[in-house]
Amino acid sequence: MSKTCIVVTGASKGIGASIAVALAEQGNYVACLSRSGTVPKIEGISPEVDARLLAGRADVSQPETMAQALKQLKDDGWQIKGLVNNAGLHVDGPSATLPLDQWQLMMDMNATSVLTACQTAYPYLLENQGGMIVNIGSFFEKLGVKRNVAYCASKAAVGAITRCLAAEWGNKGIRVMNVAPGYIETDLNADAMGEDSPLRQYLAKRIPGGMPGKSKDVGALVASMFGPAGAFLSGETIYIDGGQSIAH
């Protein structure tokens, strides 16, 4: 019998690392794909959890590297039962002068890469008799945010991709969900979200709970979708923003 694993992109740091560790803590083997090809380094995880993190190299902007990584997993005896599309990019700028190449870069990294990764994983999920795909979007998808036209549009596209694939692939046993985080504190933005930073002070007023989320919050939510709690979830977006987007 083949061993099963869940593939997570952008898994070496930030939210992706927390997702990978949360899945491994549930007993899953996790193929941690990133450009660096390293597994997450998070303090406090047990040797047993660390042993379930599998290093792999892929750049989501180059679909052929995803294809190579998934083929290698199969060649190594792994059966893919799930995919988390976490890798992405955020760049802002004035809409009136936004260069089209920057627009295209955002769409390629945040939307096109999600579709191509899903397409690449599709035949492997069929071999597994179905599985779960979780796309990581952003609560910006439903907001009007100055200087963020490309980012907001690319993340809105992730929601649309999620709905369409869920409708089309559901009869194959493949469920697709979109998780849309708000402001989440990670190892990648620790300076910008420091206790005395202007952003932290702004969020204290805008988020009902007075503080940003933690990457482990997103990890726990995503991991739950691969368990019994996610058995009938598909085609929806879950906003994990502490209520910021509905607070006025």
C-alpha positions in Angstrom: 0.0 0.0 0.0 1.3 3.5 -0.9 2.1 6.0 1.8 -0.1 9.1 1.6 1.0 12.7 1.9 -0.4 16.3 1.6 1.5 18.8 -0.5 1.9 22.3 0.8 3.5 25.0 -1.4 5.5 27.9 0.1 5.9 25.7 3.2 9.4 26.8 4.4 8.3 29.9 6.3 5.3 32.0 7.4 1.8 30.7 7.2 2.8 27.8 4.9 5.2 26.5 7.6 2.5 26.6 10.3 0.1 24.8 8.0 2.6 22.1 7.3 3.4 21.6 11.0 -0.3 21.6 11.9 -1.0 18.9 9.3 2.0 16.8 10.5 0.9 17.2 14.2 -2.4 15.5 13.0 -0.3 12.5 11.8 -0.1 13.4 8.2 3.1 13.2 6.1 3.5 16.6 4.5 5.5 17.4 1.3 6.9 20.8 2.1 7.5 22.5 -1.3 9.4 25.8 -1.6 12.0 27.4 -3.8 14.6 26.8 -1.0 13.6 23.1 -0.7 13.8 23.2 3.1 11.3 22.0 5.7 9.9 24.4 8.3 12.1 25.2 11.3 9.7 25.9 14.2 10.7 25.8 17.8 9.0 23.2 20.0 7.9 20.6 17.4 8.6 17.0 18.4 11.0 14.7 16.5 8.0 12.6 15.5 6.3 15.6 13.8 9.6 16.8 12.3 10.0 13.3 10.7 6.7 13.7 8.9 7.9 16.8 7.1 9.3 16.0 3.7 11.5 18.5 1.9 10.9 19.3 -1.7 11.8 22.0 -4.2 9.4 23.8 -6.5 8.7 27.3 -7.8 4.9 27.7 -8.3 5.6 30.3 -11.0 7.2 27.5 -13.0 4.6 24.7 -13.4 7.2 22.3 -14.7 8.9 22.3 -11.3 5.6 21.4 -9.6 5.1 18.6 -12.0 8.6 17.3 -11.3 8.1 17.5 -7.5 4.8 15.6 -7.6 6.2 13.0 -10.0 9.2 12.5 -7.6 6.8 12.0 -4.7 5.0 9.2 -6.7 8.3 7.7 -7.7 9.3 7.6 -4.0 6.1 5.7 -3.2 3.9 8.5 -2.0 0.2 8.8 -2.9 -1.0 12.4 -2.8 -4.2 12.9 -0.9 -4.3 16.7 -0.6 -2.8 20.0 -1.7 -2.5 23.4 0.0 -1.8 26.2 -2.4 -0.1 28.7 0.0 2.7 30.3 -2.0 2.0 33.8 -3.2 3.2 37.4 -3.5 2.1 40.9 -2.3 3.1 44.1 -4.1 1.3 47.4 -3.9 1.4 50.6 -5.8 -0.8 53.4 -7.2 -3.5 52.0 -9.6 -3.2 54.9 -12.1 0.4 54.1 -12.9 0.6 50.4 -12.1 2.9 48.8 -14.7 1.1 46.0 -16.6 4.1 43.7 -16.0 3.5 44.1 -12.2 -0.2 43.3 -12.7 0.7 40.2 -14.7 3.3 39.1 -12.1 0.6 39.3 -9.3 -1.9 37.4 -11.4 0.7 34.8 -12.3 2.0 34.2 -8.8 -1.4 34.4 -6.9 -3.9 33.1 -9.4 -2.4 31.3 -12.4 -0.1 29.3 -10.1 -3.1 28.1 -8.1 -4.8 26.8 -11.2 -1.7 25.1 -12.6 -0.9 23.5 -9.2 -4.5 22.2 -9.0 -4.2 20.9 -12.6 -0.9 19.2 -11.8 -2.3 17.5 -8.6 -5.6 16.4 -10.3 -4.4 13.1 -11.7 -2.7 12.2 -8.5 -5.9 12.9 -6.5 -7.8 10.8 -8.9 -5.4 7.9 -8.2 -6.2 8.5 -4.5 -10.0 8.2 -5.2 -10.3 11.9 -4.4 -8.9 14.3 -1.9 -8.9 17.9 -0.6 -7.4 21.1 -2.0 -7.2 24.2 0.2 -6.3 27.4 -1.5 -4.9 30.3 0.6 -6.5 33.6 -0.5 -6.9 36.8 1.4 -9.7 38.8 3.0 -8.6 41.6 0.6 -10.6 39.7 -2.1 -13.8 41.3 -0.8 -12.4 44.7 0.1 -11.6 47.8 -1.8 -8.1 48.6 -0.8 -6.1 51.6 -2.0 -2.9 50.7 -3.9 -3.9 47.1 -4.0 -5.8 46.6 -7.2 -3.6 43.8 -8.5 -3.4 41.9 -5.2 -7.1 42.2 -4.5 -8.0 41.0 -8.0 -5.6 38.1 -7.9 -7.0 36.9 -4.6 -10.6 37.3 -5.8 -9.6 35.0 -8.7 -8.5 32.4 -6.1 -12.0 32.4 -4.7 -13.5 32.0 -8.2 -11.0 29.1 -9.1 -12.0 27.4 -5.8 -15.8 27.6 -6.6 -15.4 26.4 -10.2 -13.1 23.5 -9.4 -15.3 22.4 -6.5 -18.3 22.3 -8.8 -16.5 20.5 -11.6 -14.4 18.0 -9.6 -16.8 17.2 -6.8 -18.1 14.1 -8.6 -14.5 12.8 -8.6 -14.3 13.0 -4.8 -12.2 16.2 -4.9 -13.2 19.0 -2.5 -11.8 22.5 -2.9 -11.8 25.2 -0.3 -10.5 28.8 0.0 -9.1 30.1 3.3 -8.8 33.9 3.3 -6.7 35.3 6.1 -6.7 38.8 7.4 -3.6 40.3 9.1 -1.6 37.4 10.4 1.6 37.7 12.4 4.4 35.5 11.1 8.2 35.2 11.1 8.1 37.1 7.8 6.4 40.3 9.0 7.5 40.4 12.7 9.1 43.8 12.3 6.2 45.4 10.6 3.8 44.0 13.2 6.0 44.8 16.3 4.2 45.9 19.4 4.9 49.6 18.9 4.6 49.6 15.1 2.1 51.9 13.4 0.5 48.9 11.7 0.0 47.2 15.1 -1.6 50.3 16.5 -3.9 50.5 13.5 -5.0 46.9 13.8 -5.7 47.4 17.5 -8.4 49.7 16.5 -9.7 47.9 13.4 -9.8 44.2 14.6 -12.6 43.7 17.2 -10.2 41.5 19.3 -7.6 44.2 19.2 -4.7 42.2 17.7 -3.7 40.3 14.5 -4.0 36.6 14.2 -1.1 34.1 14.5 0.1 31.8 11.7 -0.8 28.8 13.9 -4.4 30.0 13.8 -4.4 29.5 10.0 -2.6 26.2 10.4 -5.1 24.8 12.8 -8.0 25.8 10.5 -6.5 24.3 7.4 -5.5 21.1 9.2 -9.1 20.7 10.4 -10.3 20.6 6.9 -8.4 17.5 6.2 -10.1 15.7 9.1 -13.7 14.7 9.8 -14.7 18.4 10.3 -14.0 19.1 6.6 -15.8 16.1 5.1 -18.7 18.1 3.7 -16.9 21.4 3.0 -16.4 22.4 -0.6 -16.5 25.5 -2.8 -16.6 28.0 0.0 -14.3 30.8 1.3 -13.7 31.0 5.1 -12.4 34.3 6.3 -10.0 34.1 9.2 -9.5 37.8 10.0 -10.8 38.2 13.6 -13.9 39.9 12.3 -12.0 42.9 10.8 -13.7 42.8 7.4 -17.2 43.0 9.0 -16.4 45.6 11.7 -17.5 49.1 10.9 
